[in-house]
Amino acid sequence: MTDASQQNPLRQFLDALREGSIPFDTSVLVRSPIALRSGETLAFVCYEVVLREARSVAQGLYGGLLGKLHDVDKGDLVLTTQRYVFLGEKRTISVELSEVIIAEPYEDALAIHRSGKEQTEMYGNLNTQEIAYTDDGQLTLISPLVVACALEGLMARHRAASPPAAAQFPTSGADSLPTQSTADELAKLADLRDRGVLSDAEFAKLKAELIG
């Protein structure tokens, strides 16, 4: 952590969110709008969130997918230590944190890329409420950046709490080779990079995490 972040309480808060060191079990005062599982803890709730998806998708000049975003639903976005849930007027979306590839903040929306779903989910209108980020109750608006940092931290905590199971059979010296599921994830990441969703640096980082 840099000297600048140590002098900036908001930056410290965002770093703590990203690192997964925010004790959500003691900081959340609202009642959970969803039934929590055993061992699952509420992080926070974003109200009146707008779900946006691309319509009229067409092939771009260089192979990328082009489309215009449309508002398709409105509801609450719930983050927990195991998943995120969108409770909309028309649909309910529940996604395990292990399925999230990356959460990408924009100025007015949060893009979530997840495995098994080609279409990116965009959540807008996140900055309608405030969240305390210091011990004395100093407030800031919940923003796409705040939610992205929170998701990143929750994913880190989830991975730490759920280490991958050890292999049951010897690999005969092939320990360094990726498993089939890892290869599938790498292929999905490569596709996101080729479509311009991920930068080369983001792709390299996620690839290293998968193989590591």
C-alpha positions as CSV (number, residue, x, y, z in Angstrom):
1,M,0.0,0.0,0.0
2,T,1.4,3.4,-1.0
3,D,1.9,6.4,1.2
4,A,-0.9,8.2,-0.8
5,S,-3.3,5.4,0.0
6,Q,-2.4,5.5,3.6
7,Q,-3.3,9.2,3.7
8,N,-6.6,8.7,1.9
9,P,-9.3,7.0,3.9
10,L,-11.5,6.3,0.9
11,R,-8.5,4.7,-1.0
12,Q,-7.8,2.6,2.2
13,F,-11.4,1.5,2.2
14,L,-11.3,0.4,-1.5
15,D,-8.0,-1.4,-1.0
16,A,-9.5,-3.2,2.0
17,L,-12.5,-4.2,-0.1
18,R,-10.3,-5.5,-2.9
19,E,-8.2,-7.5,-0.4
20,G,-11.2,-9.0,1.2
21,S,-10.4,-7.7,4.7
22,I,-13.7,-5.8,5.3
23,P,-15.6,-7.7,8.1
24,F,-19.0,-7.7,6.4
25,D,-20.5,-9.8,9.2
26,T,-20.1,-6.9,11.6
27,S,-20.5,-3.9,9.2
28,V,-23.9,-4.7,7.5
29,L,-26.9,-3.5,9.4
30,V,-29.7,-4.1,6.8
31,R,-31.8,-7.3,6.8
32,S,-30.9,-9.6,3.9
33,P,-33.5,-9.7,1.2
34,I,-32.6,-13.3,0.3
35,A,-32.5,-16.4,2.4
36,L,-28.8,-16.9,3.4
37,R,-27.3,-20.4,3.3
38,S,-25.4,-22.0,6.1
39,G,-22.1,-20.1,6.5
40,E,-23.1,-17.4,4.0
41,T,-22.8,-13.7,5.1
42,L,-24.4,-10.6,3.6
43,A,-22.0,-8.1,2.2
44,F,-24.3,-5.3,1.1
45,V,-27.3,-4.5,-1.0
46,C,-27.6,-2.1,-3.9
47,Y,-31.2,-0.9,-4.4
48,E,-33.0,0.2,-7.6
49,V,-30.2,-1.3,-9.9
50,V,-30.8,-1.4,-13.6
51,L,-29.9,-4.6,-15.5
52,R,-28.6,-3.8,-19.0
53,E,-27.9,-6.2,-21.8
54,A,-26.8,-5.9,-25.4
55,R,-29.4,-6.2,-28.1
56,S,-29.1,-6.5,-31.9
57,V,-25.6,-7.9,-31.6
58,A,-23.7,-7.9,-34.9
59,Q,-20.2,-9.0,-35.9
60,G,-17.7,-6.1,-35.8
61,L,-15.1,-5.3,-38.5
62,Y,-12.3,-7.1,-36.6
63,G,-14.4,-10.0,-35.3
64,G,-15.6,-8.3,-32.1
65,L,-19.3,-8.3,-31.1
66,L,-21.2,-5.0,-31.4
67,G,-24.5,-4.1,-29.8
68,K,-26.4,-1.4,-28.1
69,L,-27.2,-1.7,-24.4
70,H,-30.9,-1.7,-23.4
71,D,-32.4,-1.6,-19.9
72,V,-34.1,-5.0,-19.5
73,D,-35.0,-5.1,-15.8
74,K,-34.8,-3.2,-12.5
75,G,-34.3,-4.5,-9.0
76,D,-31.8,-5.0,-6.1
77,L,-28.3,-6.4,-6.4
78,V,-27.3,-8.5,-3.3
79,L,-23.6,-9.4,-2.6
80,T,-22.8,-12.2,-0.2
81,T,-19.6,-14.1,0.7
82,Q,-20.7,-16.9,-1.7
83,R,-22.6,-15.3,-4.6
84,Y,-24.3,-12.3,-6.0
85,V,-28.1,-12.2,-6.6
86,F,-30.1,-9.8,-8.8
87,L,-33.7,-9.6,-7.6
88,G,-35.5,-8.0,-10.5
89,E,-39.1,-7.3,-11.4
90,K,-39.0,-9.7,-14.3
91,R,-36.2,-12.1,-13.4
92,T,-33.9,-13.4,-10.7
93,I,-30.2,-14.0,-11.3
94,S,-28.1,-16.0,-8.8
95,V,-24.4,-16.5,-9.6
96,E,-21.8,-18.3,-7.5
97,L,-18.6,-16.3,-7.0
98,S,-16.6,-19.1,-8.4
99,E,-18.4,-18.5,-11.8
100,V,-17.3,-14.8,-12.0
101,I,-14.3,-14.2,-14.3
102,I,-13.9,-10.5,-13.8
103,A,-16.0,-7.5,-12.6
104,E,-15.2,-4.4,-14.7
105,P,-16.2,-0.9,-13.4
106,Y,-17.3,1.8,-15.7
107,E,-18.3,5.4,-14.9
108,D,-22.0,4.6,-14.9
109,A,-22.2,0.8,-14.7
110,L,-20.5,-2.4,-13.6
111,A,-19.8,-5.2,-16.2
112,I,-19.7,-8.7,-14.9
113,H,-18.1,-11.4,-17.1
114,R,-18.8,-15.0,-15.9
115,S,-18.1,-18.5,-17.2
116,G,-20.8,-20.2,-19.2
117,K,-22.4,-17.0,-20.3
118,E,-21.3,-15.2,-23.5
119,Q,-23.3,-12.1,-22.9
120,T,-21.9,-9.6,-20.4
121,E,-24.2,-8.4,-17.6
122,M,-24.2,-4.7,-17.0
123,Y,-25.6,-3.2,-13.8
124,G,-26.2,0.5,-13.7
125,N,-27.7,3.1,-11.4
126,L,-25.5,1.8,-8.5
127,N,-24.8,5.3,-7.0
128,T,-28.2,5.8,-5.4
129,Q,-27.1,5.2,-1.8
130,E,-24.2,5.8,0.5
131,I,-21.9,3.5,2.5
132,A,-19.7,4.3,5.5
133,Y,-16.0,3.9,4.9
134,T,-14.4,5.1,8.1
135,D,-14.9,4.2,11.8
136,D,-16.4,7.7,12.4
137,G,-19.1,7.1,9.8
138,Q,-17.8,9.1,6.9
139,L,-19.9,8.3,3.8
140,T,-19.3,7.8,0.1
141,L,-21.7,6.9,-2.7
142,I,-21.8,3.2,-3.7
143,S,-20.3,3.2,-7.2
144,P,-19.4,0.7,-9.9
145,L,-15.8,0.9,-8.5
146,V,-16.9,0.1,-5.0
147,V,-19.0,-2.9,-6.1
148,A,-16.1,-4.2,-8.3
149,C,-13.7,-3.9,-5.4
150,A,-16.1,-5.7,-3.1
151,L,-16.7,-8.5,-5.6
152,E,-12.9,-8.9,-6.1
153,G,-12.4,-9.2,-2.3
154,L,-15.4,-11.5,-1.8
155,M,-14.0,-13.7,-4.6
156,A,-10.6,-13.8,-2.9
157,R,-12.1,-14.7,0.4
158,H,-14.2,-17.4,-1.3
159,R,-11.2,-19.0,-3.0
160,A,-9.2,-18.9,0.3
161,A,-12.1,-20.6,2.1
162,S,-12.6,-23.2,-0.6
163,P,-9.2,-24.5,-1.7
164,P,-9.2,-26.9,-4.8
165,A,-9.4,-30.6,-3.9
166,A,-6.2,-32.5,-4.3
167,A,-5.9,-34.9,-7.3
168,Q,-6.9,-38.4,-6.5
169,F,-4.7,-40.1,-9.1
170,P,-1.0,-39.7,-9.9
171,T,-0.3,-37.5,-12.9
172,S,2.9,-39.2,-14.0
173,G,4.9,-36.0,-14.1
174,A,2.2,-34.0,-15.8
175,D,1.5,-31.8,-12.8
176,S,2.4,-28.6,-14.8
177,L,-0.3,-29.3,-17.4
178,P,-3.7,-27.6,-17.0
179,T,-6.7,-29.7,-16.3
180,Q,-9.5,-29.9,-18.9
181,S,-11.6,-27.4,-16.8
182,T,-8.6,-25.0,-16.6
183,A,-8.1,-25.3,-20.3
184,D,-11.8,-24.4,-20.9
185,E,-11.4,-21.4,-18.7
186,L,-8.3,-20.3,-20.5
187,A,-10.1,-20.6,-23.8
188,K,-12.9,-18.4,-22.5
189,L,-10.4,-15.8,-21.3
190,A,-8.6,-15.9,-24.6
191,D,-12.0,-15.3,-26.3
192,L,-12.7,-12.3,-24.1
193,R,-9.3,-10.9,-24.9
194,D,-9.7,-11.4,-28.6
195,R,-13.1,-9.6,-28.5
196,G,-11.5,-6.7,-26.7
197,V,-13.3,-7.3,-23.3
198,L,-10.0,-8.0,-21.5
199,S,-6.7,-6.2,-22.1
200,D,-3.5,-8.2,-22.6
201,A,-2.4,-7.4,-19.0
202,E,-5.7,-8.5,-17.5
203,F,-5.6,-11.7,-19.6
204,A,-2.1,-12.5,-18.4
205,K,-3.0,-11.9,-14.8
206,L,-6.1,-14.1,-14.9
207,K,-4.2,-16.8,-16.8
208,A,-1.5,-16.8,-14.2
209,E,-4.1,-17.1,-11.4
210,L,-5.8,-20.1,-13.2
211,I,-2.6,-22.0,-13.9
212,G,-1.2,-21.1,-10.5
